[in-house]
Amino acid sequence: MFLLHIYFVWFQYGPVFSFTMVGKTFTYLIGSDAAATFFNSKNEDLNAEEVYGKLVTPVFGKGVAYDVPNHVSI
């Protein structure tokens, strides 16, 4: 059912769209052209620590994986 909803939203709004689910806003990039901007961007433009740090810090601890600045992890 969820995938059907994604299909209808994509059909109505195009390959880049956002919606709120369970209190969080999710942005979808459907297709290679839409996703290319995301996957080809620089770390300075998209902050992975901000997103993934909240997920991996409780698992791996502080100072590991995404809990360090980009210049340290690269």
Sequence and secondary structure as in RCSB ss.txt:
>XXXX:A:sequence
MFLLHIYFVWFQYGPVFSFTMVGKTFTYLIGSDAAATFFNSKNEDLNAEEVYGKLVTPVFGKGVAYDVPNHVSI
>XXXX:A:secstr
 HHHHHHHHHHHH SEEEEEETTEEEEEE SHHHHHHHHTS TTTS HHHHHHHHHHHHH TTSGGGS HHHH 
